[in-house]
Amino acid sequence: MDPASQPWLDALSEEDLHFLRRFLLASGSLKEVANAYGISYPTVRGRLDRLIAKVQAVEDPRIRDPFRRQLQVLLAEGQLSAVAARKLLDAHKAALKQGENAT
């Protein structure tokens, strides 16, 4: 399988890839990454946690619905609150159910 076509890799932004590269070159040292970016260790830890959550959302085999998967990615990136994600998911489920009942 071509590593360049992995779904989790495709989901990463240029900024995510830059962070990941710097993290790898720092041998996984969050302290070194924090120094390189000129930010605090907790900020780097939070960024790494969001990146992990993003990859997990893309790779989660239980999530088959592309809409739900995108919600999980946006939630992991901090672009969407948990409350907003729940409301959108509930509305999406209701729309799907309404579409099924219409046929």
N, CA, C and O atoms as a DFTB+ gen file, in Angstrom:
412 C
 N C O
     1  1       0.844      -1.173       0.000
     2  2       0.000       0.000       0.000
     3  2       0.893       1.241       0.000
     4  3       1.871       1.314       0.744
     5  1       0.551       2.197      -0.828
     6  2       1.318       3.431      -0.953
     7  2       1.111       4.296       0.291
     8  3      -0.013       4.728       0.547
     9  1       2.181       4.565       1.083
    10  2       2.018       5.352       2.303
    11  2       1.517       6.764       2.041
    12  3       0.919       7.380       2.923
    13  1       1.750       7.278       0.852
    14  2       1.301       8.630       0.543
    15  2      -0.208       8.714       0.360
    16  3      -0.758       9.815       0.350
    17  1      -0.893       7.579       0.215
    18  2      -2.334       7.590       0.005
    19  2      -3.104       7.072       1.223
    20  3      -4.247       6.634       1.088
    21  1      -2.509       7.116       2.375
    22  2      -3.179       6.690       3.593
    23  2      -4.208       7.747       4.007
    24  3      -3.883       8.934       4.006
    25  1      -5.442       7.353       4.360
    26  2      -6.468       8.329       4.734
    27  2      -6.041       9.242       5.881
    28  3      -6.332      10.438       5.858
    29  1      -5.361       8.697       6.872
    30  2      -4.973       9.542       8.006
    31  2      -3.956      10.588       7.579
    32  3      -3.963      11.708       8.090
    33  1      -3.090      10.233       6.652
    34  2      -2.088      11.174       6.167
    35  2      -2.742      12.255       5.308
    36  3      -2.366      13.425       5.374
    37  1      -3.718      11.854       4.508
    38  2      -4.451      12.811       3.670
    39  2      -5.229      13.817       4.516
    40  3      -5.470      14.938       4.068
    41  1      -5.624      13.436       5.726
    42  2      -6.412      14.309       6.591
    43  2      -5.570      15.387       7.265
    44  3      -6.115      16.351       7.803
    45  1      -4.257      15.236       7.240
    46  2      -3.392      16.196       7.924
    47  2      -3.158      17.439       7.072
    48  3      -2.950      17.354       5.862
    49  1      -3.196      18.579       7.723
    50  2      -2.918      19.842       7.043
    51  2      -1.405      20.013       6.895
    52  3      -0.628      19.256       7.476
    53  1      -1.003      21.002       6.121
    54  2       0.426      21.301       5.979
    55  2       1.030      21.626       7.340
    56  3       2.154      21.226       7.644
    57  1       0.278      22.348       8.149
    58  2       0.750      22.700       9.496
    59  2       0.924      21.448      10.361
    60  3       1.895      21.334      11.110
    61  1      -0.026      20.508      10.251
    62  2       0.074      19.245      10.987
    63  2       1.325      18.486      10.559
    64  3       2.066      17.968      11.395
    65  1       1.552      18.427       9.247
    66  2       2.719      17.704       8.726
    67  2       4.021      18.353       9.176
    68  3       4.988      17.658       9.490
    69  1       4.050      19.669       9.207
    70  2       5.248      20.376       9.666
    71  2       5.510      20.057      11.140
    72  3       6.646      19.794      11.534
    73  1       4.447      20.083      11.945
    74  2       4.572      19.761      13.368
    75  2       5.064      18.324      13.547
    76  3       5.966      18.061      14.342
    77  1       4.466      17.405      12.804
    78  2       4.841      15.997      12.897
    79  2       6.303      15.790      12.504
    80  3       7.021      15.034      13.159
    81  1       6.740      16.453      11.448
    82  2       8.139      16.364      11.007
    83  2       9.077      16.869      12.101
    84  3      10.080      16.232      12.422
    85  1       8.733      18.023      12.663
    86  2       9.573      18.588      13.725
    87  2       9.606      17.654      14.942
    88  3      10.651      17.472      15.566
    89  1       8.464      17.074      15.266
    90  2       8.368      16.132      16.384
    91  2       9.265      14.917      16.140
    92  3       9.985      14.485      17.040
    93  1       9.222      14.375      14.943
    94  2      10.062      13.217      14.603
    95  2      11.545      13.574      14.653
    96  3      12.352      12.820      15.196
    97  1      11.897      14.720      14.089
    98  2      13.301      15.132      14.093
    99  2      13.814      15.424      15.505
   100  3      15.016      15.368      15.767
   101  1      12.886      15.736      16.405
   102  2      13.250      15.964      17.804
   103  2      13.214      14.658      18.596
   104  3      13.280      14.672      19.826
   105  1      13.111      13.539      17.895
   106  2      13.050      12.209      18.522
   107  2      11.924      12.107      19.537
   108  3      12.049      11.414      20.546
   109  1      10.832      12.794      19.268
   110  2       9.676      12.722      20.149
   111  2       9.790      13.566      21.407
   112  3       8.969      13.426      22.314
   113  1      10.773      14.424      21.482
   114  2      10.946      15.274      22.660
   115  2      10.013      16.475      22.583
   116  3      10.225      17.384      21.780
   117  1       8.990      16.476      23.412
   118  2       8.053      17.597      23.427
   119  2       8.753      18.868      23.906
   120  3       8.437      19.970      23.458
   121  1       9.688      18.702      24.804
   122  2      10.434      19.854      25.308
   123  2      11.231      20.509      24.174
   124  3      11.261      21.734      24.059
   125  1      11.863      19.704      23.354
   126  2      12.631      20.232      22.229
   127  2      11.721      20.904      21.204
   128  3      12.072      21.944      20.646
   129  1      10.561      20.316      20.957
   130  2       9.603      20.912      20.023
   131  2       9.114      22.250      20.584
   132  3       9.008      23.232      19.850
   133  1       8.822      22.283      21.870
   134  2       8.381      23.532      22.507
   135  2       9.439      24.620      22.346
   136  3       9.116      25.767      22.036
   137  1      10.695      24.257      22.558
   138  2      11.776      25.230      22.399
   139  2      11.887      25.700      20.956
   140  3      12.099      26.887      20.706
   141  1      11.745      24.787      20.010
   142  2      11.860      25.136      18.591
   143  2      10.754      26.096      18.164
   144  3      10.996      27.015      17.381
   145  1       9.539      25.885      18.675
   146  2       8.413      26.756      18.333
   147  2       8.339      27.996      19.218
   148  3       7.633      28.953      18.901
   149  1       9.075      27.972      20.334
   150  2       9.019      29.097      21.266
   151  2       7.705      29.160      22.025
   152  3       7.195      30.239      22.327
   153  1       7.159      27.973      22.333
   154  2       5.900      27.883      23.075
   155  2       6.088      26.961      24.273
   156  3       7.141      26.342      24.434
   157  1       5.070      26.876      25.103
   158  2       5.186      26.068      26.318
   159  2       4.995      24.581      26.042
   160  3       4.396      24.179      25.044
   161  1       5.523      23.789      26.955
   162  2       5.368      22.337      26.873
   163  2       3.885      21.938      26.840
   164  3       3.498      21.118      26.007
   165  1       3.029      22.508      27.743
   166  2       1.607      22.129      27.699
   167  2       0.936      22.465      26.368
   168  3       0.031      21.751      25.935
   169  1       1.371      23.542      25.718
   170  2       0.806      23.896      24.418
   171  2       1.175      22.834      23.379
   172  3       0.336      22.442      22.568
   173  1       2.419      22.371      23.400
   174  2       2.856      21.320      22.480
   175  2       2.117      20.020      22.782
   176  3       1.685      19.318      21.868
   177  1       1.975      19.705      24.061
   178  2       1.263      18.486      24.463
   179  2      -0.173      18.515      23.945
   180  3      -0.675      17.515      23.433
   181  1      -0.830      19.667      24.082
   182  2      -2.198      19.815      23.598
   183  2      -2.281      19.658      22.092
   184  3      -3.209      19.035      21.576
   185  1      -1.313      20.222      21.386
   186  2      -1.280      20.110      19.919
   187  2      -1.105      18.650      19.509
   188  3      -1.772      18.174      18.591
   189  1      -0.209      17.944      20.190
   190  2       0.012      16.536      19.888
   191  2      -1.243      15.717      20.195
   192  3      -1.612      14.831      19.424
   193  1      -1.890      16.009      21.308
   194  2      -3.126      15.298      21.661
   195  2      -4.206      15.505      20.605
   196  3      -4.917      14.563      20.254
   197  1      -4.338      16.742      20.090
   198  2      -5.319      17.012      19.035
   199  2      -4.961      16.281      17.748
   200  3      -5.841      15.787      17.044
   201  1      -3.679      16.212      17.445
   202  2      -3.229      15.501      16.245
   203  2      -3.520      14.007      16.368
   204  3      -3.968      13.380      15.408
   205  1      -3.270      13.447      17.530
   206  2      -3.574      12.032      17.785
   207  2      -5.073      11.785      17.639
   208  3      -5.483      10.813      17.006
   209  1      -5.893      12.664      18.224
   210  2      -7.352      12.507      18.143
   211  2      -7.832      12.595      16.696
   212  3      -8.762      11.891      16.302
   213  1      -7.201      13.454      15.916
   214  2      -7.559      13.607      14.503
   215  2      -7.261      12.321      13.733
   216  3      -8.099      11.849      12.964
   217  1      -6.087      11.761      13.935
   218  2      -5.716      10.519      13.253
   219  2      -6.625       9.377      13.709
   220  3      -7.050       8.559      12.893
   221  1      -6.920       9.318      14.997
   222  2      -7.807       8.276      15.515
   223  2      -9.197       8.385      14.890
   224  3      -9.811       7.368      14.566
   225  1      -9.695       9.607      14.718
   226  2     -11.018       9.800      14.116
   227  2     -11.046       9.295      12.680
   228  3     -12.014       8.671      12.247
   229  1      -9.976       9.571      11.951
   230  2      -9.906       9.140      10.550
   231  2      -9.771       7.621      10.445
   232  3     -10.311       7.009       9.524
   233  1      -9.059       7.023      11.380
   234  2      -8.774       5.586      11.317
   235  2      -9.791       4.710      12.047
   236  3      -9.734       3.486      11.930
   237  1     -10.713       5.304      12.793
   238  2     -11.660       4.532      13.603
   239  2     -12.581       3.707      12.689
   240  3     -13.385       4.274      11.950
   241  1     -12.465       2.372      12.737
   242  2     -13.287       1.529      11.857
   243  2     -14.772       1.544      12.225
   244  3     -15.610       1.141      11.418
   245  1     -15.101       1.998      13.418
   246  2     -16.508       2.053      13.837
   247  2     -17.242       3.216      13.184
   248  3     -18.471       3.215      13.115
   249  1     -16.493       4.212      12.703
   250  2     -17.117       5.376      12.072
   251  2     -17.143       5.139      10.572
   252  3     -16.122       5.252       9.894
   253  1     -18.318       4.812      10.066
   254  2     -18.457       4.531       8.633
   255  2     -19.077       5.705       7.878
   256  3     -18.880       5.856       6.672
   257  1     -19.820       6.525       8.597
   258  2     -20.491       7.672       7.990
   259  2     -19.485       8.814       7.790
   260  3     -18.916       9.307       8.764
   261  1     -19.260       9.240       6.538
   262  2     -18.287      10.321       6.277
   263  2     -18.627      11.616       7.011
   264  3     -17.729      12.354       7.417
   265  1     -19.923      11.894       7.183
   266  2     -20.326      13.106       7.907
   267  2     -19.870      13.031       9.358
   268  3     -19.298      13.986       9.885
   269  1     -20.121      11.913       9.991
   270  2     -19.717      11.735      11.390
   271  2     -18.196      11.777      11.516
   272  3     -17.669      12.351      12.469
   273  1     -17.494      11.176      10.567
   274  2     -16.033      11.181      10.590
   275  2     -15.508      12.624      10.512
   276  3     -14.583      12.998      11.233
   277  1     -16.114      13.426       9.624
   278  2     -15.684      14.817       9.493
   279  2     -15.975      15.598      10.772
   280  3     -15.177      16.445      11.174
   281  1     -17.099      15.323      11.408
   282  2     -17.397      15.965      12.691
   283  2     -16.320      15.628      13.727
   284  3     -15.867      16.502      14.466
   285  1     -15.920      14.372      13.773
   286  2     -14.892      13.935      14.724
   287  2     -13.560      14.643      14.449
   288  3     -12.857      15.035      15.380
   289  1     -13.221      14.803      13.178
   290  2     -11.974      15.492      12.816
   291  2     -12.054      16.950      13.236
   292  3     -11.106      17.472      13.821
   293  1     -13.166      17.618      12.951
   294  2     -13.321      19.024      13.345
   295  2     -13.289      19.184      14.859
   296  3     -12.736      20.154      15.377
   297  1     -13.875      18.244      15.550
   298  2     -13.851      18.248      17.014
   299  2     -12.423      18.084      17.515
   300  3     -12.001      18.791      18.429
   301  1     -11.680      17.160      16.926
   302  2     -10.291      16.930      17.320
   303  2      -9.419      18.150      17.052
   304  3      -8.496      18.439      17.814
   305  1      -9.712      18.868      15.967
   306  2      -8.937      20.053      15.624
   307  2      -9.309      21.256      16.483
   308  3      -8.636      22.286      16.432
   309  1     -10.368      21.134      17.266
   310  2     -10.816      22.250      18.085
   311  2     -11.623      23.269      17.303
   312  3     -11.846      24.379      17.787
   313  1     -12.065      22.918      16.106
   314  2     -12.840      23.829      15.274
   315  2     -14.337      23.752      15.563
   316  3     -15.123      24.554      15.058
   317  1     -14.716      22.777      16.384
   318  2     -16.118      22.539      16.680
   319  2     -16.230      22.080      18.125
   320  3     -15.446      21.249      18.581
   321  1     -17.202      22.621      18.840
   322  2     -17.400      22.198      20.225
   323  2     -18.136      20.867      20.262
   324  3     -18.786      20.480      19.291
   325  1     -18.030      20.176      21.382
   326  2     -18.718      18.895      21.545
   327  2     -20.226      19.084      21.467
   328  3     -20.928      18.238      20.911
   329  1     -20.727      20.175      22.012
   330  2     -22.168      20.451      21.984
   331  2     -22.632      20.665      20.543
   332  3     -23.658      20.123      20.133
   333  1     -21.876      21.456      19.777
   334  2     -22.238      21.710      18.382
   335  2     -22.157      20.422      17.560
   336  3     -23.016      20.170      16.714
   337  1     -21.130      19.610      17.805
   338  2     -20.988      18.344      17.078
   339  2     -22.177      17.438      17.359
   340  3     -22.703      16.806      16.443
   341  1     -22.604      17.368      18.608
   342  2     -23.748      16.522      18.973
   343  2     -25.015      17.009      18.279
   344  3     -25.785      16.200      17.762
   345  1     -25.237      18.325      18.264
   346  2     -26.423      18.877      17.611
   347  2     -26.415      18.579      16.111
   348  3     -27.436      18.192      15.543
   349  1     -25.263      18.761      15.480
   350  2     -25.154      18.479      14.045
   351  2     -25.366      16.993      13.750
   352  3     -26.037      16.638      12.781
   353  1     -24.795      16.136      14.584
   354  2     -24.954      14.698      14.383
   355  2     -26.414      14.280      14.563
   356  3     -26.933      13.469      13.795
   357  1     -27.071      14.838      15.580
   358  2     -28.490      14.526      15.794
   359  2     -29.332      14.980      14.605
   360  3     -30.230      14.261      14.166
   361  1     -29.041      16.178      14.082
   362  2     -29.782      16.685      12.922
   363  2     -29.520      15.816      11.688
   364  3     -30.427      15.557      10.897
   365  1     -28.279      15.374      11.535
   366  2     -27.915      14.512      10.407
   367  2     -28.658      13.177      10.489
   368  3     -29.195      12.694       9.492
   369  1     -28.683      12.592      11.678
   370  2     -29.400      11.325      11.864
   371  2     -30.890      11.490      11.572
   372  3     -31.505      10.630      10.942
   373  1     -31.460      12.598      12.032
   374  2     -32.892      12.851      11.802
   375  2     -33.157      13.016      10.298
   376  3     -34.161      12.515       9.793
   377  1     -32.275      13.705       9.587
   378  2     -32.438      13.880       8.146
   379  2     -32.335      12.551       7.423
   380  3     -33.107      12.291       6.499
   381  1     -31.404      11.712       7.822
   382  2     -31.264      10.390       7.205
   383  2     -32.524       9.559       7.451
   384  3     -33.032       8.898       6.545
   385  1     -33.014       9.602       8.675
   386  2     -34.215       8.836       9.010
   387  2     -35.421       9.344       8.238
   388  3     -36.248       8.560       7.771
   389  1     -35.515      10.665       8.106
   390  2     -36.624      11.250       7.351
   391  2     -36.532      10.849       5.885
   392  3     -37.553      10.585       5.250
   393  1     -35.335      10.802       5.350
   394  2     -35.133      10.369       3.965
   395  2     -35.518       8.915       3.756
   396  3     -36.061       8.551       2.712
   397  1     -35.231       8.077       4.761
   398  2     -35.603       6.658       4.670
   399  2     -37.119       6.488       4.716
   400  3     -37.668       5.631       4.024
   401  1     -37.797       7.300       5.527
   402  2     -39.241       7.201       5.666
   403  2     -39.967       7.744       4.446
   404  3     -41.121       7.393       4.198
   405  1     -39.295       8.601       3.684
   406  2     -39.910       9.196       2.493
   407  2     -39.940       8.212       1.320
   408  3     -40.713       8.382       0.376
   409  1     -39.096       7.189       1.389
   410  2     -39.043       6.237       0.268
   411  2     -39.903       5.037       0.487
   412  3     -39.960       4.153      -0.369
